[in-house]
């Protein structure tokens, strides 16, 4: 079984970003053009210093209007080229950021929906949701601007140093002597920022998970007047998120402040030294102005890089969290599985000495030595007290889990030798609490077979006795059902689920107490739909209702994960004391 827990602390370093860079590969050409634009704009920007020097020394200082006009025109041309290059660079890097973020979201989601239920037992869905949305937004910012800013400032830093040395070596050495003073705070605060960034993102994910749970259970929350407690619990999570964020912001603010003080302190010292050189005639005013421009660029570039470094630290944490999801693998193996041939398959099932424990309760067997044969087109009812193993049996038949020992066969093929997708195409399920999605009636029914035509959907709805209420809905089959289908009653949702199963047309049908939560009238309508659905299909029913049990060909009695007996209703009443007690308590009308 899966042992992945996305909440466990991981190593935190910028190498985590390598995973995100993989998603840049499809856009190599655009990245190359963006880099060319970046080099172009950096060159144009560095040329501004040359323009300023020329403007002073060859324009203003010479007193020649012609040279001044020339210098101004050159300066204006440089500015226009800089503006054009900036437009191209900004558009391309922003486009790349959007695409990489979208591709990451799709890739992680595609992996997550293939993971087994055990993964979601260990990792809250709300946290997974936050990672796919919030963490990818962080990466969008990094790829859409931060990386471009970092590269631009590195190039400006290198170019400015070259130009400074070309103007004056002594002043350049003064500037470089101050660089370590700026770099040291970045190194000192960087490691701590990584840890704080990860903590902030984890707190944000926990807060999102809590909101999701509260809103999904809003009726229960309000029915128990739980609002005051939930307000308090949510406020605590919000404050924990704020505290983590403020701790990160404090560290980053100290880092930026330290860099700015060091950088601009160095500039002040440089102007003092350079000013005395101008007064002594060693360099011209134009040279000092140009040198000051490049020194200022060195200082601002180092400050900008330190700021981006914090963003990259945050992005590394986000990437690591997304990579954990992307690299998680299903516990159910699909290697070396065979294709399930459906021709002439009758739909027989056989369980042979099956033992199983849930990963969260490894020491407790949910099923113990269960052997059972379900004949083709037989209707088998599973009965037993809560915790007897009925729903667990459904989980194993659908291969959400594999048995610890023993085997389960469909038409003679061990289901562990079948691809889960092929296996599940043969099986339809109508759960006790049907899951409907935030889409139309038509799309919810078509969920059973996405390529079905509209007419096939209509026919399935008629067979499920759902058309009568669908026709009364606003927009009929196009009616939007809202979150979890809350615009429908329990019986109506159940009939949509039955229509979905009819449309799928499975060989094996699993009914999980499909009528237990309905009133008598709704149960009667749903039971008619179920009778139609069960025709000519192998059917296993988790049943508590007398009407369902009486219509079954056989009944299997489970107790504490063990199969106690099988037989008809009359046979079990005669020979099994537990069944007699259950019948007396649950099946009498």
Secondary structure, DSSP 8 states (H G I E B T S, - for coil): -----TTS----SGGGHHHHHGGGGGGHHHHHHHHHHHHHHHHHHHHHHHHHHHIIIIIITTT-HHHHHHHHHHHHHHHHHHHHHHHHHHHHHHHHHHHHHHHHHHHHHHHHTTS-HHHHHHS-HHHHHHIIIIIHHHHHHIIIIIHHHHHHHHHHHHHHHHHHHHH-HHHHHHHHHHHHHHHHHHHHHHHHHHHHHHHHHHHHHHHHHHHHHHHHTHHHHHHTT-HHHHHHHHHHHHHHHHHHHHHHHHHHHHHHHHHHHHHHHHHHHHHHHHHHHHHTTSS-HHHHHHHHHHHHHHHHHHHHHHHHHHHHHHHHHHHHHHHHHHH---SS--TT-B----TT----EEEEEEEEE-GGGTTSEEEEEEEEEE-TT-EEEEE-STTSSHHHHHHHHTTSS--SEEEEEETTEEGGGB-HHHHHHTEEEE-SS----SSBHHHHHHTTSTT--HHHHHHHHHHTT-HHHHTTSTTGGG-B--GGGTTS-HHHHHHHHHHHHHHHT-SEEEEESTTTTS-HHHHHHHHHHHHHHHTTSEEEEE--SHHHHHT-SEEEEEETTEEEEEE-HHHHHHH-HHHHHHIIIII--
